[in-house]
Amino acid sequence: MKNDPGIQWIRDIRITISKELGNDPQRLVAFHKELQDARKTKMREQKAVVRDKQGNYDDQ
């Protein structure tokens, strides 16, 4: 793996998360699935903002 200081902080976070989960791949997958599901729910709750034919914003 190439040493890239620009993304080293991402690697550090991944290592920290993995250690917190006991370096258990199944727990890591479950953790990320929970995050993904939470984001999906949050996105569904957001309202779309569109413009009508006159260019006015119309919340849907």
CORRA-V573294 format. One record per residue. N is the residue number from 0. RES is the residue in one letter. SS is DSSP state (~ for helix, > for strand, _ for the rest). PSI is psi as a letter, one per 20 degrees, with the letter a starting at -180 (999 if undefined). D_CENTER is the distance of its C-alpha to the mean C-alpha in whole Angstrom. Layout:
{{N & RES & SS & PSI & D_CENTER} {N & RES & SS & PSI & D_CENTER}}
This chain:
{{0 & M & _ & p & 24} {1 & K & _ & p & 25} {2 & N & _ & o & 24} {3 & D & _ & o & 22} {4 & P & _ & h & 22} {5 & G & _ & h & 19} {6 & I & _ & j & 17} {7 & Q & ~ & h & 18} {8 & W & ~ & h & 16} {9 & I & ~ & g & 13} {10 & R & ~ & g & 16} {11 & D & ~ & g & 17} {12 & I & ~ & g & 14} {13 & R & ~ & g & 13} {14 & I & ~ & g & 17} {15 & T & ~ & g & 17} {16 & I & ~ & g & 14} {17 & S & ~ & g & 16} {18 & K & ~ & g & 19} {19 & E & ~ & h & 18} {20 & L & _ & j & 18} {21 & G & _ & k & 21} {22 & N & _ & k & 20} {23 & D & _ & o & 20} {24 & P & ~ & h & 18} {25 & Q & ~ & g & 19} {26 & R & ~ & h & 17} {27 & L & ~ & g & 14} {28 & V & ~ & g & 14} {29 & A & ~ & g & 14} {30 & F & ~ & g & 11} {31 & H & ~ & h & 9} {32 & K & ~ & h & 10} {33 & E & ~ & g & 10} {34 & L & ~ & g & 6} {35 & Q & ~ & g & 6} {36 & D & ~ & h & 9} {37 & A & ~ & h & 9} {38 & R & ~ & h & 6} {39 & K & ~ & g & 9} {40 & T & ~ & g & 12} {41 & K & ~ & g & 11} {42 & M & ~ & h & 11} {43 & R & ~ & h & 14} {44 & E & ~ & i & 16} {45 & Q & _ & q & 16} {46 & K & _ & q & 19} {47 & A & _ & q & 20} {48 & V & > & o & 22} {49 & V & > & r & 25} {50 & R & > & q & 28} {51 & D & _ & a & 31} {52 & K & _ & h & 34} {53 & Q & _ & i & 35} {54 & G & _ & j & 32} {55 & N & _ & q & 32} {56 & Y & > & p & 28} {57 & D & > & o & 28} {58 & D & > & p & 25} {59 & Q & _ & 999 & 25}}
